[in-house]
Amino acid sequence: MSAILLLLLAIPAAGLLALYVVPREFASRIGALAGVLTFAVSLVLLPLFDYSAGASFQGQIDLSWIQALDLRFHLGIDGVSLPLVLLTTLLTALCLIYAVRTTTRDGKGRAFTALLLTLEIGMVGTFISLDLLLFFVFFELVLIPMYGLISHWGSDDAHGGASKQQSAMKFILYTLLGSALMLLGFLVIHAKTGTFDMVLLQQRHGLGITASAQSLAFVLVGLGFAIKTPMWPLHTWLPDAHTSAPTVGSVLLAGVLLKMGTYGFIRIGVGEIPEGLHRYAVALAAFGVVGIVYGSLACLAQIRADGDLKRLIAYSSVGHMGFTLLGIASMTQVGIDGALFASVAHGLITGLLFFLVGGFKERYGTTDLFAIGRGLYGRSRRYGALLAFAAVASLGLPGLAGFWGELYVLVGAARPGPGLSVTAFHVYMAVAGIGMVLTAAYLLLVVRRVCMGTVTDPANENVLAHDSDLTPREWLAWLPLAALTLLAGLWPAVVLAAADPAVHTVLGARG
């Protein structure tokens, strides 16, 4: 398994080198091949992974890298990171496949594909790193590629909002600030323990770090992860970044980059500095539930003339990630299971939604909710059905992936961990329930506005001439996400079989 983990980093790196050897017009195809190979290799983890020992780190590679800094090249995977690694390789492969036609057409496939492959290295590396400094290196690696995707291949807000350069700058400044604070938190942990080894730190589960030091470390690393997640009110970079980003940039930003924040909360907050998390758990949950309601209200505000469908989905991520924060803050097995499941489900569903909105952008040149027109069921039946499917999955319809994560989180909030305020978490559970109702409202209104009725606005009459149903490229890139959304909804064990014992250990339980 060690060789597999190395290949997950080596194949995209080899693809990067190949981009500058082959002729420019073949670059995007080389990138797609590297993405598909990386995903295929990641699938080998499924039969090799020892599910009976899912709580332990498997396939470890531990080599001295920079001895003076106590930096080790330490990789491994457990039940928490396995589903996130698979989600990353899947979404990256689909994005590289989807981008082949557009990057070939605009003649800039080499640089665009290089940024996507660099992103993949950073994302996968973050989830398999077992050294805090190595984790930080990979965590930071994703920033420059995403900045480039937004600033050079993005688009300006058609409604007078931030330009793509402004959105990219806002993204990089917010995330760099969070990363700087996170690094300080890691240094606090090292100062108290003498190690950056995440395996050893998880085994100690806070032993050797005073409660005050854990509190300080959690505030520092927590702010970094909260910005990445993003947690209200540190979310303001997200809507602009999504609105400006190209389609595949939005898919990876929502599908994977946000999960780096929730993964950090689970791996480091719960597993390594639990007393710090415990001290601020009630506040973290409060910010999460405010984000749930705020995100839903912001989405409802977009259902108007000049409302932007891409911005609406971006705000929906604030709400959905609020559920993951609530689950993590409950500090219970079921709550953290729910947070991890919700992260995977959000990656599948919101990735699909951003792909669908990207299709609107290609067809009509806009993501304006009203300019898209009405009656999509009649104009493009399969497209409309897939949009409705993604919408009801996002609102948490039972039988689809969006349901289980939210249910687990609410059960965790009903019975929070020892020492946490039961009354406060019951209030949070009720507020989150209101947020679920609001989520259903805005998503059903989107389906009603776009998919139903007939086109009555004369300004949209010319849209009909350009309508087309799903293309083969769209079938190939989008249907796997729909299929996995259904599979995870009907059989949640595909995520929880590996995750459950690992979460048990992250919480510090034994046996």
N, C-alpha and C positions, 0 to 999 in steps of 0.2 A: 504493500500500500504506500510505502514511502516514495517509491518511484512514481506512483500515480500523482501524488501531491506535487512532486517536482515538475512533472509533465504539465500540470495545470498552469504553472507559471512559465515553463519553457516553451510550450507550443505558441502562445501569443507572442512571446519574445522572438521566437524564430520567424513568426509571421511578420513581425515588425522589420526584421532584417531583410526578409524576402521582398518586402514592398519596394525597397530601394535597389533591388537587383533586376526585377522583371520590368518590362515596359510599363509606362504609366497607365495605359488603358486596361491592363490586367490587374491593377492593384486591388480594386474592390473585390474581385473574385478570389484573389489570394487571401484577403481578409476574411471573406465568407468561409473559405475552406479552413482557415485556422480556427475560426469560431466554431464550426461544426465539429472539427476534430477535438477541440478542447471539451465540448459538450459530450461527445462520444466517450472520451477518456473519463470524464467525471461520472458517467453512468456505470463504469466499471467499479466505482466505489460501492454501489448498492449490493452486489453479491459478495464483495470482499469485506464489507463492514461487519463486525461481530456485534450483532444486536443484543446478545446476552451480556455484552460488556460495553454497552453504549455509553455508560457513564464515564468510561476511561478514555484518555486520548490515545488514538490509534495511529499507526503509521508515522511515528515521531522521527524527525530528523533534528539532531541537536549538534551543531558545529560552532566552534568559536569563530566569531567574525571580527570584532574589534575589541581586543582584550582590555585595552585601557579604559573603555567605556562600559565594560561588562556587557557588551552587546553580542548576542548569540543569534545565529541563524537557526531558529527553533520553530519547526512546523509540526502540526498534528491536527487531528480532526476528531470530534466527538459528536454526540447526538444533537447538540445545539447548533453546531456549525454545519453539519452535513446538509440539511435541507436548504440552508442559505447559500452554500456553495453550488448546489445543483440549480437553484433559482438563478444565480448569477450567470452560470455558464449557459443556461437555456436562454435567458433574455438577451445576452450578448450575441449568441449565435443567431437568434431571430432578427436582431437589429442589423447585424452585418449582412444577412441575407436580404432583408428589406431594403437596405441602402444601396445594393448593387446597381439598380437601374438609375437612381438619381445621381449617384456619384460618378457613374460612367458618363452620364449625359452632361454633367457640368464640368467634366475634365479635372476635377479636384479630388479624385478618389483616393490618391495616395495619402495626402495629409489627413483627410477625414478618417480614413480607415486606420491610420496610425494612431489617431487620438482614441478611437474606440478600443483598439487592442491594448493601448496603455491603460485605459480605464479598467479593462478586464483584469490585467495584472494587479492593479491596485486593489480592486474589489475582492478578488479571490484571495490575495495575500492577506488582506485584513481579517478574513474569516478563518484562516488556517495558521495565523501567527500565534506563537506561544511565548513570545518575549515582548514585554511592554514597549521597548524602543523599536523593535521590528514592526510591531503593530502600528506604532506612530508613523513609521516611514511609509508603510503601505497606505495608511489612512490619509496621509498627506499627498500621496502620489496621484490620487484621483482628482485633485483640485485643478491643476493646470489643464489637463485634457478637457474637463467639463467647462472650464473658463473659455477655452478655445472653441469648443462646439457652440457655445452660446454667442460669443462675441463675433465669430467669423461666419458661422453657418446659421445663425438664428435670424429672427425677423423682428422688426420694430413693432411695438404695440399699435395696432390700427386705430385705437380709441384714445390716442393722445397720452398713453402712459409712458413708462420708461422705455428708452431705446435699448437695443440689444447690448450695446456697450455699457450702458448704465446698469442693466440687469446683471451682466457678467461681473462688473465691478462690485456690485452689491453682494453677489454670491461669494466672491473670493474674499472680500473684506470680512463678512460675517463668519465664514468658515475658518479663515486664518486666525481670527480672534479666538474662536472656540478651540482651535487646535493648540494655540499658545497656552491657554488656560489648562487644557488637558495635559500637555507636557509637564507643566508645573505640578499638577496633581500626581503624575507618575513619579516625578522626582521626590515628592513628599513620601510616597509609598516606598521608594528605594531607600530614602534616608532612614526610615524606621525599620526596614526589613533587611537591607543590604542586598536585595536581589530584584531583578526585573522578570524572573522566571514565573510565567503565569500559571504553570502547573503547580509549582511549589506554593505560590500565593493562594491558589484555590484550595489546596490541601490544608493550608493553615487556616483559611477562612477568617482572616482578620487577627489571628493570634500574633502577638508581637507588635501590634499597632494600637496605640492608645485610642480611646473613644474620641478624644478631641482631634487627634491626627487623622482618624478616619473621616470625621466630619469635614475637616478642611480639605482632605483629598477628594471627598465626594462632591463638595461644592465646586471644586476646580474641574474635575473630569466630567461632572454632571452638566456643567454649563456647556462644555464642548460637545457632549453627546446630545444635549437638549437643542442646540442650534442645528445640528445635523438631522435630528429626528423628523421634523422640527416641532418644538413645543411652543405653544402660545405663552408669552407674547414675543418669542424669539423667531417667529416664523416669517417675518415680513419679506425676507429675501425670496421665499419660495414661489409665490404667485408670479412675480416678475420674471424669475428665472424660467419657470415653466412656460409662460406666455411667449417668451422670446426664443426659447430653445427649439432646435429642429426636432422632428418627431422622435427619432431614436434617442436623442438627448433627454427628452422628457420621459421616455420609457425607462431608461436606465437610472435617471435621477429619482423617479418615484419608485421604480421597482426594486432598486438595489441600494443606492446611496443613502436613502433615508433609513434603511435597515441597518446600516453600519452604526447609526446612533443607538437604536434599540438593542442591537447585539452588544454594544459596549456597556449599556446599562446592565444587561443580564450577566455578561461574562465578568465584568470588572466591578460594577456596583454591587450586584447580589453576591457574586462569588468571592470577591477579594476584600471588599471594605463594607461588609454588611451592616456594621453598627452605624456607619455614616449614612447609608441609605435608610436605615430604620429611623434615624433621627429626623430625616426630611421626607419620609414616605408620605405623610399626610399632605404636605405641601406639594410634593410631586404629583400626587393623585388629583389635588385641586386644580393644578395647572392643566392636567390632562383632561378633566371633565369640562373645564372652561373652553379648552380647545375643541372638544366635541361639539358643544353648542355653538360656539363662535364660528367654527368651520361650516356648520350646517346653515346658519343664518347668512353667512357670506355667500354661500352657494345659492340660497334663495334670492339674494339681492342681484345675482347675475341673470336671473330669469326675467329679463326685460329687454326692451329695445336697446341695442348696442351691447347687450350682455355677451361675454366671451365664453364659449364652451370650454376652451382649454383652461382658462383661469378658474372656471367653476370646478373642474376636476382637480386642479391644484389645491383649491381651498378644501375640497373633500378629503384630501390627504391629511390636512391638519386635523380634521375630525377623526379620521380612522386611526391615525397614529396616537391620538389622545386615548383611544381604547388600550393600545399597547402600554402606554405609560401608566394607566390605571391598573392594568394587570401586573406590571412589574412592581408598582408601589404596594400592592397587596401583600407581597412577600410570601405567597403561598404557592404550593405546587400547581394547583389548578389555574391560578391567576397567571403565573409565568408561562405555563403551557399555552394558555390562551393568547398571551402576548406574542409568543413565538409563532403560533399558528396564524394569528391575525397578520403578522408581518409577512409570512409566506403568501397568504391569501391576498393581501393587498398588492403584493408584487405581481401576482398573476392577473388580478382583475383590473387594477389601475393601469398596468402595462397594456392590457387589451384596450382599455378605454382611450388611452393616449394614441395607440395605433389607429383606432377608429376615427378619432378627431383629426389625426394626420391625414387620413384618407379624405376627409372633408376639405382640408386645406389644399390638397392636390387637385381635387375635383373643382372646387368653387373659388379657390384663392382666398378663402376667409374661414375663420372659426366663429364668426358672429352668429349667435344662436338664432337670430331672426333672419339673417341673410341666407342661411343654409336652406331655408324653405321648410315646407311641411309635406306630409304624405309620403315619407320615405318608404313605408311598406309597399305602396303602390308603384313607386318609381324604381326602387332597388330592394326587392323583397328580402333577399338573404342579408344584405347589409343592414336593413332595418331590424331583422330578427336578431342578428348578432349584437347590435347596439342595445336592444331591449334585454337580451340575455345578460350582457355585461352590467347593465344598470340594476337589474333585480338581484344579481349576484352581489353587487356593491352594497345594496341596501340590507343584505343579510337574509335573503330568502332561504328557508330551511331546505336542505338538499344540495345547496351550493356552498362553495368554500367560505364565503363571507359570513356564514351563520355561526360556525363553531367557535371561531376565535372570540367573537363578541359574547357568546353564551358563556364560555369558560371564564372570561374576564369578569362578567357580572356575578357569576358564582363565587369567584375569588374575592370580589368586593363584599359579597354578603357575609363571608367568613374570613376576615383579614388575619394576617399573622399575629402571633402573640405580642402583646404590648402596644398594638395599634388601636386607635379609637374605632370601635365598632360603629358608634353613632355616626361619626364623620363618613365612614365608608358606606354606610347605608344611605346617607344623603347623596353621596357621589353616585351610587348605583341608581338612585331615582333620577338624578339629573342626566346621567348617561342614557337612561331609558327615554327621557324626553328627546335627547339628541338623536336616538334611533328613529323616533317618529319623524323628526324634522328631516333626517337623511332620506327616509322613504318618500317624504313629500317632494323634495327637490328633484330626486331622481325620477320619480313618476311624472313630474311636470316636464322634465326634459324629454322623456319618451313620448308624452302626449304632444309636446310642441313639435318635435322633429319627425316622429314616425307616423303620427296619425293625421287625419284630416286631408285637405287638398290645398294646393298652392293658391292663395287668393291675392297675394301681394304682387302687383304688376312688375315690380322691380325684380322679382324672382322668376318670371316666366322664362327667361333665357336659361335658367338653371337646368330645366328639363332636357334641353338639347345636349347637355354635357353629362347627364346622369349615366352611370354604369354600375352594374352589380360587382361583386367581388371578383378581382382579377386573380389569376393563378398565383402571382407573387403574394397577394394578400391572404389567400387561402393558406399558403405555406407558412406564412409568418404569424397569422392570427389564430388559426384553428387549434394548434397545440395548447395555447393558453386557455381557450374555451374548454377543451377536453380535460385539462388538468384541474380547472375550476370545478367541473362537474365531478371528476374523480375524487378530489379532496373533500368535496361536500358530501358525497355518498360514502366515502371510506376514509375518515379522518386519520386512521391509523397510518396512512402513508407518510404523514408528518410526525405523528405522536409516537409511533413505535420506537423510533430512534431517540426522539427528544425527551420522552418522559423520564427514563432513568438518568439521563444527563442533567436535567433540571433538578431532579432529586439530589444529585451530588452538588450541583452549583449552590443549592440552598444550604449546604453544609450537613445534610442528613447522612447517616451512615447505616448501611444494611437495608 
